[in-house]
Structure formats: C-alpha cells, structure tokens
Amino acid sequence: MFGLRSLRNRLAVVFGLIVLGAIGTIYLTVTPRLEERLRNQKLEGLATDARRYVGGDSSLPSRARTADDLPLLSVRGARKDFGGLVAVNRIHFEMKSGEILGLIGPNGAGKSTLFNLISGYASLSAGEVVFNGRTISGLGAAEIARLGIARTFQHVKLISQMSVLDNVAIGAYLRGSKGVLATCIRLDRAEETELLREAAKQVRRVGLEAHLHEPVGSLPLGKQRVVEIARALAADPLLLLLDEPAAGLRFREKQELAVLLRALRSQGMSILLVEHDMDFVMGLTDRLVVLQFGEKLAEGPPAQVQRDPAVLEAYLGGV
C-alpha cells in the first residue's frame, strides 16, 4: 500500500516535471515568435492608420507673429541662486522677433541655467522675463510652452521605440483641447487626426519625410536632433530654444543643421540657442550674448564679439 502511494507520488513529480518542461519549451520557442508576429502586425496596423491620418493638410490655427521691430523676449536682471552659489547674476538682454541669438561662454557660465529660467524649468531668484509683452516669471514650463516657447535639450529626449511621426506628435498635443474623458471614450479621433497631420507637416518641414514611420531610435544622432526640432515646431512656437543642437554632430551634419535653422528664420521663426561650437554660431547667428561666471561679458554681432579682448581671453583662450 505504501509502495503504491510512493509510486503515485513519484509519477506525479515526473509528470509535473514533464509539464513544466513543455511549458518552458513553449515559452522559449513559440512565445517569442508569436510576440514578434503580433508586434509586427501591430506596427503595420499603426503605420497604416498613421498614413491614413496624415494624408491631408492640417487645419490647426497658427499663432499671430510678433512684429519684427518689437522685442519678443526681454530678460531683465535675471538671477538664480543655488544655496550659496550664484549661477546667473543680473543678466539683461533683449531679442527681436525673427532673429537667431546665440548664448555662448565657457563651461559653467550659466547658459543652460538661463535657458531653464526662460522656459520655466527653474524659477528666478530675482529679476524678470517678459515674453511677447507678458511677464512669464513664475509660470510653469507647460504654461510657458502654451504661450509659444518651445525647446530642445542638451541630451536627446525622444522615445526610441516610437516612430518619428509619433514623437513629433507629442509636441502637437499641446494644441489639442480634448480632455482625458474624451480620450478614454474615443471622442478625440477627429482632433487626433489633425494633430498627426500637423506632426507630419513638421516632419516634412525639416526634411525627414522619408523616415516618417521609422522608429526614431534607428536614426543617427544628427537626425534625432532634427526630430526634436520638429517636435518643438509642432507646438507652433513663436520662440525656439535650442540647447547645444550641434553637440556630437559630424561636420556635414552641422552644415545641414545650419541650413535648416536659416530656413526656419526665413520663415519667421525666432531662435535662441546655446552652443559651444564657435564656427557653428559665428556663421549662423545674428547676435551673440557672451556669459562668464553667470554674468554677461559681451553682446553684439558675431564679428564684433569675436574681436572683443575680454571674450578672447575668457572664451577663446586669450589674444
């Protein structure tokens, strides 16, 4: 009797091991193939839907542009303290609509901090930032973006597994009006179509239409930076902030980027950029603001700044 029970237990154990082995085999061999097939079918379906959505022109309204002779951005006595460290101190400058203004300076000069103060990613300790006639000091980043300031970051911030189109569409969603409830019950389909069409329009604008439905992570760094610019443009900004857009790019990629930024300026876009590459900014910008140790060292046209003895000493290694 006990022998029969022991045999049954052993058979149960053996049977269990066989079942576990079969499950493991299925999991290791069949499941990945099935997941890949379902994933490919899903991507094909998304691409088909996206192509249907982007087949027409976007009807989203555009912002009214600021007159070229009026200040678009005024930074007045901007100061930022981090405990006992003064990162930005009493910075003043103005920027007109339709120009490319560069912020340059050595590492630690306060350039990115100033960008964060303008775009709402950091709060001012003192001073004021006025954009398009309105004080934006104290507003959050999302609200400032809705007012017409869009930015990119020093390090690429894209969702690599998503398509170029979907990444750019993230910028366009600021222009949507449907809330969470409408989205949950799919009452946002018409608006979603318009936002995707707007995203496709901006992808074409920056010359990446051939990559519209490709995963953005498959693109080289230069094109990924251009995708970030397209995403910012999808929000229909009046002012585009670019934080070191040429960082890590090869010479030809920098040339192509400069051509794109000049084209955007010719279309009325205002661009404020931080950059370390002197050749890049000297051939691109209308004016430069030079920072050192958080303070403004010089301001003027590139040729004038390039000859400034203080700039040569502080930034270019001396005369």
C-alpha positions in Angstrom: 0.0 0.0 0.0 2.7 2.4 1.0 4.7 1.3 -2.1 1.8 2.1 -4.4 1.3 5.6 -2.8 5.1 6.3 -3.1 4.9 5.2 -6.8 2.0 7.6 -7.4 3.9 10.5 -5.8 6.9 9.8 -7.9 4.8 9.6 -11.1 3.1 12.9 -10.1 6.5 14.5 -9.7 7.7 13.1 -13.0 4.5 14.2 -14.8 4.9 17.7 -13.2 8.4 18.0 -14.4 7.3 17.0 -17.9 4.6 19.6 -17.9 7.0 22.3 -16.7 9.5 21.3 -19.3 6.8 21.5 -22.0 5.7 24.9 -20.8 9.3 26.1 -20.7 9.9 24.9 -24.2 6.8 26.7 -25.5 7.8 29.9 -23.6 11.3 29.8 -25.0 10.5 28.9 -28.6 6.9 29.6 -29.6 6.2 32.7 -27.4 8.9 34.9 -28.9 7.8 34.1 -32.4 4.2 34.8 -31.6 5.1 38.1 -29.8 7.2 39.1 -32.8 4.4 38.3 -35.2 1.8 40.2 -33.1 4.2 43.1 -32.7 4.8 43.3 -36.5 1.1 43.1 -37.1 0.5 45.9 -34.6 3.2 48.1 -36.1 1.9 47.5 -39.6 -1.6 48.5 -38.4 -0.3 51.6 -36.7 1.6 52.6 -39.8 -1.5 52.1 -41.9 -3.5 54.2 -39.5 -0.9 56.9 -39.4 -0.7 57.0 -43.2 -4.4 57.4 -43.4 -4.3 60.2 -40.7 -1.5 62.2 -42.4 -2.9 62.1 -45.9 -4.3 65.6 -45.8 -3.3 69.1 -44.7 -3.6 70.2 -41.0 -6.3 72.7 -40.3 -4.9 73.7 -36.9 -4.7 77.5 -36.5 -1.3 79.2 -36.2 -0.2 81.9 -33.8 -0.1 85.5 -34.8 3.6 86.5 -35.2 5.2 89.4 -33.3 6.2 92.4 -35.3 9.9 92.3 -36.2 10.6 95.7 -34.6 9.2 94.8 -31.2 11.1 92.8 -28.5 9.9 89.2 -28.5 11.9 88.3 -25.3 13.3 90.6 -22.6 15.5 89.2 -19.8 15.7 91.8 -17.1 18.2 91.4 -14.2 17.8 87.6 -14.1 19.4 86.0 -11.1 19.4 82.4 -9.9 20.9 81.2 -6.6 21.5 77.6 -5.6 22.2 78.0 -1.9 25.4 80.0 -1.7 26.2 79.6 -5.4 25.1 82.3 -7.8 24.7 80.6 -11.2 23.1 83.5 -13.0 23.6 87.1 -11.9 21.9 90.3 -13.2 21.6 89.2 -16.8 20.0 91.7 -19.2 19.3 91.3 -22.9 16.5 91.6 -25.5 15.7 89.6 -28.5 13.7 90.7 -31.5 11.3 88.6 -33.5 12.8 86.8 -36.5 16.4 86.7 -35.4 18.8 84.0 -34.3 20.5 84.9 -31.0 23.3 82.8 -29.6 24.3 82.3 -25.9 28.0 81.3 -25.6 30.5 81.0 -22.8 32.8 78.6 -21.0 31.5 75.6 -19.2 29.7 76.7 -16.0 29.0 80.1 -17.4 25.2 79.8 -16.7 23.9 79.2 -20.2 21.7 76.2 -19.5 20.5 77.7 -16.2 19.4 80.8 -18.1 17.6 78.6 -20.6 15.8 76.8 -17.8 14.8 80.2 -16.3 13.3 81.4 -19.6 11.5 78.1 -20.3 10.1 77.6 -16.8 12.2 74.6 -15.8 13.7 76.7 -13.0 12.4 79.7 -11.0 14.1 83.1 -10.8 15.7 84.2 -7.6 15.4 87.8 -8.8 14.6 89.7 -12.0 12.0 89.3 -14.7 11.5 87.5 -18.0 9.0 89.1 -20.4 7.8 87.2 -23.5 5.6 88.7 -26.2 4.6 91.6 -24.0 3.7 89.3 -21.0 5.7 88.6 -17.8 6.3 84.9 -17.6 8.3 84.8 -14.5 6.8 82.3 -12.0 4.9 80.4 -14.7 5.5 76.6 -15.1 7.1 75.0 -18.1 3.8 73.7 -19.6 2.1 77.1 -19.4 5.1 78.9 -20.9 5.1 76.3 -23.7 1.4 77.0 -24.4 2.3 80.7 -24.7 4.7 80.0 -27.5 8.1 79.0 -26.2 9.3 75.5 -27.3 12.7 74.0 -26.5 15.1 71.1 -27.1 17.6 69.7 -24.6 21.3 69.2 -24.4 20.8 65.5 -24.4 18.3 63.9 -26.8 15.0 63.2 -25.2 13.0 61.0 -27.6 11.1 57.8 -27.1 13.3 55.5 -29.2 10.8 52.7 -29.9 8.2 55.1 -31.2 8.1 56.4 -34.8 9.3 59.7 -35.9 5.7 60.8 -36.5 4.6 59.8 -33.0 7.5 61.5 -31.3 6.8 64.8 -33.2 3.1 64.5 -32.5 3.8 64.8 -28.7 4.6 68.4 -29.4 1.4 68.9 -31.3 -0.8 67.6 -28.4 -0.3 71.0 -26.6 -2.6 72.4 -29.3 -5.4 69.9 -28.6 -8.4 70.6 -26.5 -9.8 67.2 -25.7 -9.5 66.0 -22.1 -8.8 62.7 -20.5 -12.5 61.6 -20.5 -13.0 62.3 -24.2 -9.8 60.4 -25.0 -10.9 57.4 -23.0 -14.1 57.0 -24.8 -12.5 57.8 -28.2 -14.2 61.2 -28.8 -10.9 62.7 -29.8 -10.5 60.9 -33.2 -11.0 64.0 -35.4 -8.6 66.1 -33.3 -6.1 63.2 -33.2 -6.2 63.2 -37.0 -5.4 66.9 -37.1 -2.6 66.6 -34.6 -1.0 63.8 -36.6 -1.3 65.7 -39.8 0.4 68.7 -38.1 3.2 66.4 -36.9 3.6 65.1 -40.4 3.7 68.6 -41.8 6.6 69.5 -39.4 8.5 66.3 -40.3 8.3 67.3 -43.9 9.3 70.9 -43.0 12.6 69.6 -41.5 13.3 67.2 -44.4 12.7 63.9 -42.7 9.6 62.7 -44.5 11.4 59.6 -45.7 11.7 58.5 -42.1 8.2 59.3 -41.0 7.2 55.9 -39.8 10.6 54.6 -38.7 11.5 54.1 -35.1 13.3 57.2 -34.0 15.9 55.2 -32.2 17.1 53.8 -35.6 18.2 57.2 -36.8 21.6 58.7 -36.4 22.2 61.4 -33.8 22.0 64.3 -36.3 18.6 63.2 -37.5 17.4 62.6 -33.9 18.2 66.2 -33.1 16.3 67.4 -36.1 13.3 65.2 -34.9 13.5 67.1 -31.6 13.3 70.4 -33.5 10.3 69.1 -35.5 8.6 68.1 -32.2 9.2 71.7 -30.9 7.8 73.2 -34.1 4.7 71.1 -33.8 3.7 73.2 -30.8 3.6 76.3 -33.2 6.1 78.3 -31.1 7.0 82.0 -31.5 10.4 81.3 -30.0 12.5 78.2 -30.3 15.1 77.4 -27.6 17.9 75.0 -28.7 20.3 73.8 -26.1 23.5 72.8 -27.8 21.9 71.4 -31.0 25.2 70.8 -32.7 26.7 68.8 -29.9 28.1 65.4 -31.0 27.4 66.1 -34.7 29.8 65.5 -37.6 30.8 68.4 -39.8 28.3 67.7 -42.5 25.5 67.2 -40.0 26.3 70.6 -38.5 26.2 72.2 -42.0 22.8 70.6 -42.7 21.5 71.8 -39.3 22.7 75.4 -40.0 20.9 75.3 -43.4 17.7 74.1 -41.6 17.9 76.9 -38.9 18.5 79.6 -41.5 15.4 78.3 -43.4 13.3 78.4 -40.3 14.5 82.0 -39.7 13.5 82.9 -43.2 10.0 81.6 -42.4 9.8 83.9 -39.4 10.9 81.7 -36.6 12.9 83.3 -33.8 15.7 81.1 -32.4 17.7 81.4 -29.2 20.5 78.8 -28.9 23.2 77.7 -26.6 26.3 76.3 -28.3 30.0 75.6 -27.8 31.0 75.3 -31.4 32.3 78.7 -32.3 32.5 78.1 -36.0 28.8 77.0 -36.0 27.5 80.0 -34.1 29.7 82.6 -35.9 28.3 81.6 -39.2 24.7 81.3 -38.1 23.7 83.8 -35.5 22.6 87.5 -36.0 23.9 88.4 -32.5 25.7 86.8 -29.6 25.4 87.2 -25.8 28.6 86.0 -24.0 28.4 84.8 -20.4 31.1 84.2 -17.9 30.7 83.1 -14.3 27.0 83.7 -14.6 27.3 87.3 -15.8 27.1 88.9 -19.2 30.5 89.6 -20.6 29.7 91.0 -24.0 26.9 91.4 -26.5 26.8 92.2 -30.2 27.1 90.9 -33.8 29.4 87.8 -34.1 32.2 89.7 -35.9 32.3 92.3 -33.1 32.2 89.7 -30.3 34.9 87.7 -31.9 37.3 90.7 -31.7 36.4 91.6 -28.1 39.6 91.2 -26.0 37.6 90.2 -22.9 35.8 87.4 -24.9 39.1 86.3 -26.5 40.7 86.0 -23.0 37.7 84.3 -21.3 36.4 82.0 -24.0 38.8 81.7 -26.9 42.0 81.3 -24.8 43.5 84.7 -24.9 44.7 87.1 -27.7 
